[in-house]
Amino acid sequence: MKPLSGNKFKNAEFSRNLFAITPPPGVTIEDMKKREYWTNVAKFLKQFSRIEVMPRDGSFFAEFVVTSAGPNWANVVLRDFVELDNFKPAIEDTEFSVKLQGGDDGWAVIRNSDKVVLGNGFDTSDDAKTWLESYKITE
């Protein structure tokens, strides 16, 4: 066995890229495994790039590795997938839900019948619940 050569040892940032995406609602892990899903961003991807996935609702974290890419396609392999139970809705009844939307949207109050966001940007689930109670009174 020969010792590892110094020119084969470098910072990972020089070997591959790390990307982060926030998929639109309704996009599944199975959708993301398809090479055509990456059509609009394939030109930025190269072999062994990593793609971290975190939806706005914070329901899971996933990581893909690019195995090959072309001008309008990319083949990816799911490396990691973790459901994040701590982001389950704080309230989910027949009329309304209080859910973490992620990013700048914070916690939101959602009307279940049509999925309309009635209020968002709350720092805590308690703030959103308080707002919902006031909303119910004025309704």
Summary of the structure (lengths in Angstrom):
residues: 139
radius of gyration: 20.4
end to end distance: 75.5
largest distance: 76.2
contacts: 353
relative contact order: 0.12
helix: 27%
strand: 35%
